[in-house]
Amino acid sequence: MIVIGADTHKRTHALAAVDEGTGRVRGHRQIKAEEPGHLAAVRWARGLDEERVWAIEDCRHVSRRLEQALIAAGERVVRVAPHRMGASRRGEREPGKSDQIDALAIARAVVKDGVERFPAAHLDERAMEIRLLSDHRKDLVAERTRVQNRLRWHLLALCPELEQSLRRGSLADPRQLGRIDRRLRRMPSGARVRVAREQVAQLRVLSRQADALERELLVLVKAHRPQLLAEIGCGALTAALLIGRTAGAERFRSDASFARQAGTAPIPCSSGQRDRHRLDRGGDRQLNHALHIIAITRARHDPATKAYLARKEAEGKTKKGALRCLKRHLARRFHRLLSLAAQTPHSVAEVPARPQRDATTNTGAAPTPMPCLT
């Protein structure tokens, strides 16, 4: 069998084929990042070996069309995280960097660690739709925060007592924005007043757009994976982040593989008589962030989770170590939930339906936590 590494870019893709058994390079190819180039790549690969697997650097904004073409042609495709490609390249005898060197490093990373240790590429259009909307809302909220900060500086110069009376986050409240706008209208006209009023109007638009996207994401999550919303600490935004970043739970061979992708799998760092595990700083940090939100919410509002963390601390773990155990358990649980076909929350085993406190964070009754891998 051969492994074909693909280093993807906007205009071209570099390919390198490596024999899985010997590590010998079977060939190089550079193709255009368009449909004729994708078809040419498939023809080239079929001429090298009947049994093959494609290893593509996980940069889905530039690799998605190539993935689609390969999967449509019946090819087997796995995704390689950029940091694993970088580690493979640094381990080569010959220094340097080029597209062909990167493609070869991607292929050799898969040959070294084994194809089964990499997540398979999976095209989940609904998950992609949720991810795009979730990312767009995140960008809108970030832009709103930047505008809020600029507005506060202008208010500090125009009316210090008004700026000092503003609580953190209050500029997202339409009533507060109306109050500020009325104050600004009573001030003498000038460039600073004009800029501040335009920023108030901009904040109103950004807030409306972000709120509309949150409502839309709630509808999509209910239709796609409603069982997530019944979980403590998992509201619409967190569920959308989980669905979008997972991009199809079936591409992971086990919950351990999913945990590694989420950066929640413990990494051993033992020495001598000292036996311990440390934090995994790799993986998909957005996916890790979603699990962290759920873990923190459960630690604050769920009695069963509080007891679980207390038990872990009694075993000698630090608070952070106990939280890492909880996140590993959550990775196992949510991998199972994400693997289920879309259905109503009432039909999902061990996931009782209950009303949510708000659209973002659900802190209802607690399930019994399961043992954690450490």
N, C-alpha and C positions, 0 to 999 in steps of 0.2 A: 504493500500500500504506500501511496505517496501523500504527503501533506503539502498543500499549496498555500503559502503565506501571501497575503494581499495587504500592501500598504496603500491606503486610499487617500485621494486628494480630490479637489474640485474638478480639475481638468483631466488628470490621468491617474491610473492605478498601476502600481508596480507589483509584479507577481514573481514568486520564487518557489520552485518545486523541490522538495527534499524527500529522499527515500526514508520511510519510517524505520526500517530495520538497520540500515547502515549509516544514515545521516548524510549520505552522498547527495550532492546537488544534482538534480536531474534537468534543470533548465531555468532560464529567466525569461520574462516577457513584460513588456510595458504596453498597456492598452489605453484607449481613450475612455473617459468616464461617460459613455453614452451607450445606447442599445447595441449598435454594431460592434463596439469594443467588447461588451459583455458576451455577445454570441461568439466572437472570435476567441475569447478566453476559454469558453466551454469547449470549443472544438480543439483548441491547443491542449487542454487538460485531458480530454478523452484520448488523444494520441499518445499520451505519456503512460497511462496505466488505467486498467479497468476499475480498480479499487482506489478511491481517493477521497480526501476530505479537504475542505477549504477552511483556512484559518484567517479570519478577517479582523483587523484591529477595530476595536469597538468605538468607532467614531460615527454614530448613526446619522449625523447630519450630512456626511459625505459618503457613507458606505451603504446607506439603506437601499438605493437603487440597484447596486451590485448584488446585495443580499437577495432582493426580490427576484432578480433575473436568475440567479443560481438556484434558488429554491424552486422557481417555476420550471427550471430545466431538470429537476429531480436530483440536484446535487446535495450532498451533506455539508452543512456549514456550521462552524463553531465560532464564537466570539472570543477574542483575546484582549484583555484589558491593556491599555497603553503602558502602564507601569511594568507589566510582565514582559512586554516587548522590550522596554528599555533595559530591564535587568538582563534579558537574554543577550542584547546587543553588547552590553558592558562586559559580559562574560566571554566574548569572542577574542581570539588571539589578535586579529587585525583591528586596529583602532579606526575610528572615523564614522561618518554618518552620511548616508544617501538613501534614496528611496529603495534601491535594490538591497542595500544592507539591512534596512528596516524590514523589508518583506522576508528576507532570509531569517532574520532574528525572530519574526513572528512564527514562521514555520518551525524553527528549531525549538522554540519555547513549547510548542505542542508536542513535538517529537520527544523532548526531554521529559515532560510531565505526564504525557499520555492524553489522548483525545478525550477520554471519559472525564477528565478533570476540568474540562472547559464547558461552559453553558452553550447549548445549541442555539443557533439563530432561529427565532420564531417570529412570524409576522402576525401580530395581533392588532388589527386596525382600530378596534374600539379602545384598546389600551393606549395606542399612539394618539388617538383623538383626545383622550383624557389627559395624557401627559402634555400635549401641546397647550391645552387650555389652562392646565395647572401652572405650567411654566410662564404662560402669558400673564396670568393673574399675579404670579410672584414678581414679574417685572413691573407690573403696574403698581403694586404695593411698594416696591423699592423706589420707583420714581416718585410716588406720593410722599415717601419719607424724605427724599431729597428736597422736594418743593416745600414741605413743612419746615425743614431746617432753614431754608433760605428765607421763608416768610417770617420766622421768629427773629432773625437778625434784623429785618426791616422794621418789625414791630418794636424791637428793642430801641431802635433809633427814633422811631416816631412817637411811641407811647410806652415807656418802660413799665409803668404799673400794669398795663394790659398784658404785656408779654410775661411778666412775673406771675400773673394770676392764672396763666394757662397751665393746666396739668399735663403730664406726659400722655401723649396719645389723644388729647382732647381735640386736636385739629382734624381728626377724622369724623368728628360729630358735626352734622349739617347745622344744628342749632348754634354751635359755637362759631362756625364759619359765618353764619348770618349775623351774629352779634359783632364779629370783627368787621364785616363788610359795612354794617351800619355806622360803626365808629369811624371807619376810613372815609366814608362819604361826607362826614361832618368836618373833616380836616381840610385845610387849605390845599388846593391842587398843587401838584408837583410831581417830579419824576418818580420819587420813592413811593408816594401814595399810589400812583398809577401802577407801578410794578407790583406793589403789594396787593392791590385789588385784582389784578390779572392772575396773580398766584392763588388767591382765594377761589376765583372762578375755575382755575385749573384743578385745584384740589377737589372741588365739587364733581367735576367730570371724572376724575380718576377714581373717586370713591364710588360713584354710580357704576362705573365699568367693573370695578373689583367686586362689588356686591352682586351685580348681575352674573358675573362668571361663577361666583360661589354658589348661587342658586342653580345655575346650569350644571355645575359639577355634582351637586347633590342629586339632581335628577339622573345624571349619567351613572353615578355610582349605584344608586338604587336599582337601576335597570341592569347593570353589569355584574356587580358583586354586592348585593344588599346585605349579605351576612357580615360584612366588615363593620357596618354601622351599628350592629348589635354588640360589638366589642367595647369594653370599657376603655375610654381614652381615644377612641378612633372615630372622629367625626368626618364630615364630608371632605375637608381639605386634606387631612392625613390619609384617608382612604384613597383619595385621588392620587396622592403622591406615591403610595404603596403600589397601586395598580400601574401607574405610568412608569415608574422606575423598574418594576419587576418585569414588565413587558412579556408576560406569559409565564406563569409558574411552571408549566410543563417542560420548559427548556432546562430546568434544573433536575438532575437525576435524584436528588435527595434533599432533605431539609438542611443537611450539613453543607451541601454545595450552595444552597440559598444563603445560609448564614455566612459563609465565606464571602459571597458577593456583597452581602449587607455589612460586612466588617464587624460582625458580632461573634465570629468563631474565635475561641480563645487560642492564643499563641503560647506554646510552652517556652519558658525561659528559666529552666532549672539549672542548678549548678551544685555539685557536691551533695550535701545533705539538704539543700534548700530546693523544695519542689513547689513551683508556682507557675501561674500563667499571667500574661500581660495583655493589654489592650491591643487590638488590631487596628492600626491606623490606615489600612488600605480599604479596598472595596468601594462600593458606591456610597458616597457620603450623604447624598440626599436620601437614599433608602435607609441608611443608618439614622439619619435625623428623624425620619418618620417613626422608627421603632423607639428612638429615644424619647420623643414626645409622649408616646403611649406609655412607656415605662415610668416616666416622671409623673404622669397623670394618675396612673394606678398606685404609685407609691404614696401619693397624697390623699387619694380618695377611696381606695379599695382596702378594706380591713384584711382580707385574705392575703393580698400582696404585701401589706405591712408586716404580717406575721411571717411570711416567706422571707422577706429581707432580714427581719430580726433573727430568724433561725440561721440564715447564712452568716450573719455577723457573729452569732454565738459559736459558729464552727471555726471562727478565726479569720474570716474575710473582712477586709475593709469595707466601708460604705460603697466606695466605687467598685470594688470587686464584687460585692453582692448585686449591685446594679447591673454589672456586666453579665452575671449569671441570669438575671431576669431578662435582659435583652436577648440572650441566647435562647431562652425558653420562648420568648415572644416570636423570634424568628421561626422556630419550629411550628408554633401554633398558626402564625399567619401564612406560612408556606402551605399548610394544609387547607386553610380557608381559601386562599387564592387559587388552589388547585381544584376546588369544587366548581361545578357548573353553576351558572347563574340561576338562583332560585330564591324563593322568599325566605326571610329570616326564620319563619316558623318551622320550616322543613329541614333546617340545618341542625345536625346533632350537636348537643352541648352548647348551643348558642341561643339562649332564650331571648325572645323579642321583648324590648322594653322601651319606654319613651326616652328620648334624648333631651338633655338639658339645653343644648344649643347645637348649631349646625357644625361647629368646629370641634368641640370636645365632648365626648360622651363619658359620663362618670356615673353610670348606673350601678346595679348590684354586681357582686363579684363572682367570677367563676373560681373554682378551686385550682390553684396553680399546680403545675406538674413539676417533677424533678428537673433540675437544670444540669446540662453537661458542663463540667468544669475540668 
